[in-house]
């Protein structure tokens, strides 16, 4: 056994992290801060509306890149590579399934959203159903999801990088991440995020491609991957068990519906429900598409993002598998004591697959760049999540509780909320570390599958079934929330047993996969919505005008009434724009998508491209199934 492998847990960072790397990291961060200061100075001289309506006519390529970037944080790099190391390529389904959801977004949902003249997603449901409570509930749900899935996973993956590179303790690394993020936010301001995001995505993808090429060279090319992966067994194993062996179906996308770790039924149906929630009803994503010049640009943006989503199998997941081949004792450890020594989590260390590869294979200097980019991407996503979550709470929740609150009170509440969110997320990290067998990506998907399906059901019924009304929708969401939280509570009370421990979980957990649970949850919510709507009076035709697929307005939508028409930033407008950070908020949908009509020629080009894309997607599925 190599000397380098045996001392992973407590390695000295000197031979890992050279002077060149440090210089690169420092230069990169100073550049980022400089760009931030420059862009915030530039913005302050302009008017408020200049700042808020910066993106009223985006072309298709920044939209596509931005859609891709907002879904591929560095948490995803760590999560996808880790799950690849632990179980092979089936996790690719999560990336490739997005194709269909993205096409649905541009062809079905965006026209409805434009027609209804909305700026945020809760606002759409408020217009469609009336009443305040659905909007309040959605705001609360996105706060929950950002604590459980976004903030804590980002912090954890950043801390993991620091830990692997510098050999520090995980909690020390977390605190460091938080301090630096705070400084970054204060110095750079939010305008900086837009300028740096594009650059970071570019460097991350190029770095990932270089790393993938190097990794494939290490094992002698793609043909050797399967054979090498199936032999990647750690030296310390738990006797009388098989969990140290790589899965025999590692190179297959579709797995057994009963015994598979990612059953194909769940990956087809359950995943489509979650993808619809994420790509078609999530504020961050939809807002990107609504900033397009016209519908064709929105469609082309979706297509570009889908093509980019085909990459992760080759540049993230397979390198994760190679990491297991090269460092089996660290990445594939199963013995709890060994694992705790390597990465501090007794359930397994598959999460360190990607950082380990970066630290070991990248040449000095480039290694620093890759790490700096990963950290910067984490920080920019953290700052935007902090910002949008605190805005959401202050505007949608606090204002309802205290209508007379002044400006200073709102700002103070916003800051306090950010601090509370951070504290909750840090407390959550140990739970996150030990859940889902230590696989970060599986954890994110599992939590999403307990909370998101009811929202999907309500949005789909709102768009396609004019008879759905407020009572039905509200009680459907409540029933879905109760079921989802019940399952999540069980999951926390009975974690997945470690290697060699018998499985004593209740059948609800052991036998119903979380992706299958998502299907059941969505169906249950849908049933409650339909039942509730049929038992109560139908919505009037005036309430449905422009708000469903069947009652779309084909003309230019009128500017919305509540002050968003010209983008004056007064109270009423900030309440509707308040879900996303101001730097990305759009003006009125009329100006955001001035042109809901489409030139025939480009509409055809988009249609043909979409068909080609689906063919490629289906071919790849078939090839790796």
LINQUIZI-V955926 format. One record per helix or strand of 3 or more residues. SS is the DSSP state (H for helix, E for strand). FROM is the first residue (numbers start at 1). TO is the last residue. Records with the same first field share a line. If there is no record, write none. Layout:
# LINQUIZI-V955926
SS=FROM-TO ; FROM-TO
This chain:
# LINQUIZI-V955926
H=3-6 ; 8-10 ; 19-45 ; 48-52 ; 60-71 ; 74-87 ; 89-96 ; 98-116 ; 121-129 ; 133-166 ; 170-219 ; 222-230 ; 264-280 ; 283-290 ; 295-308 ; 312-326 ; 328-331 ; 336-343 ; 350-361 ; 366-401 ; 407-438 ; 440-451 ; 453-464 ; 470-493 ; 507-510 ; 514-535 ; 541-544 ; 549-551 ; 571-577 ; 582-584 ; 589-592 ; 600-624
